[in-house]
């Protein structure tokens, strides 16, 4: 298998570092099977959000949602958000309680994702 990298942008690395160490290890442990899934075309088990040709995938780990995109070297993790944070975001944005479809269509969610780029 080719080398597979999980790249955390500065925002997602910061979000991960603020979590308790045992939760960090649990989240990182859940990435173990990710290379084989991402390197194949079978991405059905992940949530999918698409906007203007950009595709983000959502990986659920307990109470957390990891938003990432494919990259030639592996994946780039953009955000690690607690599900309660997302519920609050949906509430403040006036969205129904669904997840992927509503987030995909909301420009404020994409601003949240893009904000991580301005930090780096």
VMD Tcl script that draws the C-alpha trace (Angstrom):
set ca {
  {0.00 0.00 0.00}
  {1.24 3.50 -0.80}
  {2.00 5.83 2.07}
  {-1.19 7.32 3.50}
  {-1.16 10.55 5.47}
  {-3.79 12.08 7.71}
  {-3.12 15.79 7.55}
  {-4.65 18.03 10.21}
  {-4.90 21.69 9.27}
  {-4.09 24.12 12.11}
  {-7.75 24.50 13.10}
  {-8.50 20.77 13.32}
  {-5.18 20.15 15.11}
  {-6.16 22.79 17.65}
  {-9.61 21.29 18.09}
  {-8.07 17.86 18.65}
  {-5.48 19.18 21.11}
  {-8.18 20.79 23.28}
  {-9.87 17.42 23.86}
  {-8.96 15.17 26.80}
  {-6.04 12.83 25.97}
  {-8.17 9.66 26.18}
  {-10.67 11.15 23.72}
  {-7.82 12.21 21.40}
  {-6.56 8.62 21.38}
  {-10.06 7.28 20.73}
  {-10.55 9.63 17.78}
  {-7.12 8.88 16.32}
  {-7.72 5.14 16.81}
  {-10.86 5.39 14.69}
  {-8.71 6.52 11.75}
  {-7.04 3.08 11.69}
  {-9.21 1.57 8.93}
  {-9.57 4.81 7.03}
  {-6.73 4.36 4.48}
  {-8.24 1.30 2.83}
  {-11.69 2.92 2.69}
  {-10.44 6.21 1.28}
  {-8.09 4.64 -1.25}
  {-10.95 2.60 -2.68}
  {-13.98 4.28 -4.18}
  {-16.25 2.96 -1.41}
  {-17.03 6.09 0.59}
  {-20.71 5.30 1.20}
  {-20.34 4.91 4.94}
  {-19.32 8.56 5.27}
  {-21.63 11.54 5.10}
  {-21.00 13.60 1.99}
  {-21.31 17.35 1.56}
  {-20.70 19.00 -1.78}
  {-20.49 22.61 -2.87}
  {-19.09 24.13 -6.05}
  {-17.19 20.95 -6.88}
  {-15.61 20.63 -3.42}
  {-16.50 17.43 -1.59}
  {-16.21 17.03 2.16}
  {-16.84 13.78 3.95}
  {-18.17 13.42 7.47}
  {-16.86 10.71 9.75}
  {-18.82 10.14 12.97}
  {-16.86 9.17 16.04}
  {-19.10 9.03 19.10}
  {-20.23 12.57 19.86}
  {-17.83 14.09 17.34}
  {-17.98 14.79 13.63}
  {-14.75 14.86 11.63}
  {-14.97 16.76 8.33}
  {-12.30 15.86 5.80}
  {-11.54 15.79 2.10}
  {-9.51 13.43 -0.04}
  {-5.99 14.53 -0.86}
  {-3.39 12.89 -3.15}
  {-1.40 11.90 -0.04}
  {-4.42 10.71 1.99}
  {-6.90 13.05 3.65}
  {-6.98 16.59 5.04}
  {-9.00 17.00 8.23}
  {-10.71 20.40 8.26}
  {-12.77 20.36 11.46}
  {-13.48 18.15 14.48}
  {-16.78 19.31 15.95}
  {-18.86 18.05 18.83}
  {-22.35 17.03 17.71}
  {-23.78 19.51 20.23}
  {-21.82 22.27 18.50}
  {-23.45 21.25 15.22}
  {-26.91 21.20 16.81}
  {-26.25 24.71 18.08}
  {-25.03 25.78 14.63}
  {-28.16 24.34 12.99}
  {-30.38 25.99 15.58}
  {-28.72 29.40 15.15}
  {-28.87 29.02 11.37}
  {-32.56 28.14 11.43}
  {-31.96 24.70 9.92}
  {-34.10 21.63 10.50}
  {-32.56 18.84 12.57}
  {-31.12 16.89 9.60}
  {-27.37 16.93 9.12}
  {-25.58 16.53 5.79}
  {-28.12 17.94 3.34}
  {-28.85 21.01 5.43}
  {-25.19 21.71 6.14}
  {-24.28 21.21 2.49}
  {-26.75 23.88 1.41}
  {-25.83 26.39 4.09}
  {-23.13 28.92 3.10}
  {-22.38 29.62 6.79}
  {-21.20 26.02 7.23}
  {-18.78 26.42 4.34}
  {-17.56 29.68 5.86}
  {-16.82 27.68 9.04}
  {-14.79 25.20 6.98}
  {-13.02 27.91 4.96}
  {-12.15 29.86 8.13}
  {-9.65 27.11 8.93}
  {-7.69 28.01 5.78}
  {-7.23 31.61 6.86}
  {-5.64 30.43 10.12}
  {-2.84 28.56 8.34}
}
mol new
graphics top color blue
foreach p $ca { graphics top sphere $p radius 0.5 }
foreach p [lrange $ca 0 end-1] q [lrange $ca 1 end] { graphics top cylinder $p $q radius 0.2 }
display resetview
